[in-house]
Amino acid sequence: MIGLSPSYYDANATSINHAMHWGQGALAATARGVMAYFGIVGPFGSFMFTGLRLMVNQTLENWTGVGALPWCVFVVSGCLPDADLILQDLAGR
């Protein structure tokens, strides 16, 4: 996504990983601050922030190509080799 060569990423994986996590945290904390400013606090604010945090995380994972779509395993049979087994196990068959 950002044009890094595999050898550069391999040599600096920890730094790149920390930058991604800290950047995502800073983005989410800014949104949480805006929520608090407008009075969205308490259990309801925490609930809303959980959804926001998951949305940001899923978007970044899908944008960078490292994450699976959230419905891949549980809804679409055949996304993963063992998806049928997981679905059968969840269905109790």
C-alpha positions, -999 to +999 in steps of 0.1 A: +000+000+000+027+025+009+052+012-016+077-005+008+099-032-006+097-065+011+133-063+022+127-029+038+097-041+056+115-072+068+143-051+082+120-026+099+088-046+107+087-037+144+090+000+138+064+000+110+041-021+132+044+003+161+038+033+139+006+017+126-007+009+161+002+043+176-012+061+146-045+041+148-046+048+185-041+085+180-068+086+153-093+068+175-084+089+206-091+121+186-125+107+177-131+098+214-122+133+224-146+148+200-173+124+213-166+135+249-167+172+239-202+167+225-213+148+256-212+112+243-198+097+274-205+068+298-216+033+288-233+046+257-201+064+246-180+033+253-205+012+232-203+037+203-165+039+205-162+001+203-180+002+170-159+030+158-127+013+169-137-019+151-146+000+120-112+018+119-093-014+125-112-033+098-109-005+073-071-003+078-067-041+075-087-043+044-071-012+029-036-027+034-046-061+023-037-080+055-071-086+070-100-110+061-134-096+056-154-101+088-181-122+072-156-145+053-155-173+079-190-173+093-212-165+064-196-173+031-189-210+028-157-216+009-138-184+019-114-206+038-107-243+035-123-251+068-153-227+065-177-256+060-164-273+092-168-241+112-203-236+099-213-272+107-198-268+142-217-236+149-249-252+136-244-282+158-245-307+131 
